Amino acid sequence: MGDTNGGKFERVLYNLNKVRSKSWDKYKKVKETYLAVLKKEAKGGETKWTIDAKKKAALRLKKYGITFAVLKAYAEKKWLTDLASKIPA
């Protein structure tokens, strides 16, 4: 069997080119998280928690490559025009 470095099968048996299909749920959750923070801020005012949560949500948007323009279009699609006006340009 050769040197398999402790594994039970040789590397030839694995299909390394197989890729899972993406569900895109994470991208939807990232958008929903930012909008949820904006809703909380609109309801209770600006607090230290909302400032910190908004900063973290914006970093997560950047990580996934979602721009604020895309987020604004998503909010308008969900009929949240009051929140869409609060999203920075």
C-alpha positions in Angstrom: 0.0 0.0 0.0 2.9 2.3 0.4 3.5 5.2 2.8 0.0 6.6 3.5 1.2 8.7 6.4 -1.1 6.8 8.8 -4.2 6.9 6.6 -6.0 3.7 5.6 -6.4 4.6 1.9 -4.0 5.9 -0.8 -4.5 9.4 -2.0 -5.5 8.1 -5.5 -8.8 7.0 -4.1 -10.0 10.4 -3.0 -11.7 12.8 -5.5 -10.0 16.1 -4.7 -11.9 18.0 -7.3 -15.4 17.5 -5.7 -16.9 20.8 -4.5 -20.1 21.2 -2.6 -22.8 23.5 -3.9 -23.3 26.7 -2.1 -26.6 27.4 -0.4 -26.0 31.2 -0.1 -27.7 31.1 3.4 -24.7 32.8 5.0 -25.0 35.8 2.6 -28.6 36.2 3.5 -27.9 35.9 7.2 -25.2 38.6 7.0 -27.6 41.0 5.4 -30.4 40.2 7.9 -28.0 40.7 10.8 -27.1 44.3 9.7 -30.8 45.1 9.2 -31.7 43.7 12.6 -29.1 46.0 14.2 -30.6 48.9 12.3 -34.1 48.0 13.5 -32.9 47.8 17.1 -31.2 51.2 16.8 -34.3 52.7 15.3 -36.4 51.3 18.2 -34.2 52.0 21.1 -31.9 54.8 19.9 -28.1 54.7 19.5 -26.4 52.9 22.4 -22.9 51.5 22.8 -24.2 48.0 22.0 -25.7 49.1 18.7 -22.5 51.0 17.7 -20.4 48.0 18.5 -22.8 45.5 16.8 -23.1 47.7 13.7 -19.3 47.9 13.4 -19.0 44.1 13.7 -21.8 43.6 11.2 -20.2 46.0 8.7 -16.9 44.0 9.0 -18.8 40.8 8.3 -20.4 42.4 5.3 -16.9 43.3 4.0 -15.6 39.8 4.7 -18.3 38.3 2.5 -17.9 41.0 -0.2 -21.3 42.6 0.2 -21.4 46.3 -0.5 -23.7 48.8 1.2 -25.3 49.4 -2.2 -26.3 45.8 -2.4 -27.5 45.9 1.2 -29.6 49.0 0.4 -31.2 47.3 -2.6 -31.9 44.2 -0.5 -33.6 46.4 2.2 -35.7 48.2 -0.5 -36.7 44.8 -1.9 -38.0 43.8 1.5 -40.0 47.1 1.7 -37.7 48.5 4.5 -37.2 51.9 2.9 -36.9 53.7 6.3 -34.0 51.4 7.1 -32.5 51.7 3.6 -32.2 55.4 4.1 -30.0 54.8 7.2 -27.5 52.6 5.4 -24.4 54.6 4.5 -23.6 55.2 0.8 
